[in-house]
Amino acid sequence: MPSFKSFAFAAFALTGAPALAAEPLPEAIAAPGETVVLTVHAEGAQVYECKAAADGKRAWIFREPIATLLSDGKTIGRHYAGPNWEHADGSAVAGKAVGNAPGATAADIPWLKLDVTAHRGSGVLTSVNTVQRINTQGGKLDGACDKAGEFRSAPYSADYVFLKKG
């Protein structure tokens, strides 16, 4: 039987709009009692750096996301290291991951729940307390890294849901 994630992605692929299925999100990233302020689609890359891992061997270590935030096919903001999300209206939030659930395939970065840790400016993101990353596609980087300090990126897309309490 297809998973919730495949239904959500299929709905996005068919409509071109972020899909919020009737089924609940995985418990690890759910935000019960919160209401949606904004949902956007992101297209970009996850950037990795070749570094020594905990075991001393070189590995691709996640460095930062770089993505364009889209609504109805129009650029309305950007997502970058921090993680930070900036809206074209001047409002911005920074977050910290507090929960995750696996992506639909082994190549997909996880779905996340992030608590907002800082606000800047004023606008649509001013009241946001929680950010969810759902419907991820791609973003994982595999393979050997031979040269410390080398950077590589893996294309990804996702939907970001901005929520407020109450």
C-alpha positions, 0 to 999 in steps of 0.5 A, a space after each residue: 500500500 502506498 505511504 502517506 508521503 507518496 500520496 502527499 508527493 503525488 498530490 503536489 506533483 499533480 497540482 503544482 501546489 504544496 500537498 497537505 493530505 488529510 492523513 496526519 503527519 508522522 508523530 515526530 513532526 506533528 504540531 497539534 493545536 497549531 494553525 498554518 500561517 503559510 505553506 511554500 515550496 522550496 527548490 534548491 540544494 543541500 550543501 556538504 563538505 568533505 571532513 573527518 567524521 567522528 571515526 576519523 575517516 573522511 565523509 560528506 558532512 552536511 553544511 547548509 541548505 540553499 533554496 528558493 521559496 516559491 508560491 504559485 510559481 513565484 519567488 517569495 523568499 529564500 532558505 539558507 544556513 541557520 536554518 533561516 527562512 526569509 520572506 519577501 515582505 521582510 519577515 524572517 525566522 530561524 529554527 532548531 530541529 526538534 523532530 524528524 521522520 524518514 523521507 519517502 526514499 533512501 535518497 530523500 532528506 528527512 522530514 523535520 519539525 523545527 522550533 522557531 528560535 528567533 524572529 526578524 522584521 515584521 510580516 507574514 512570518 512574525 507569528 510563526 512558532 514552528 516550521 515543518 519540512 515535508 514532501 522532501 525529494 532528494 538532498 542526500 549525498 552519497 559516495 566517497 569524499 577524497 579531498 578534505 575541504 571539498 564541497 558538493 551539493 545535492 539538489 532537493 525540493 520540499 514543502 515548508 509549513 509555517 505554523 503558529 500556536 493557537 
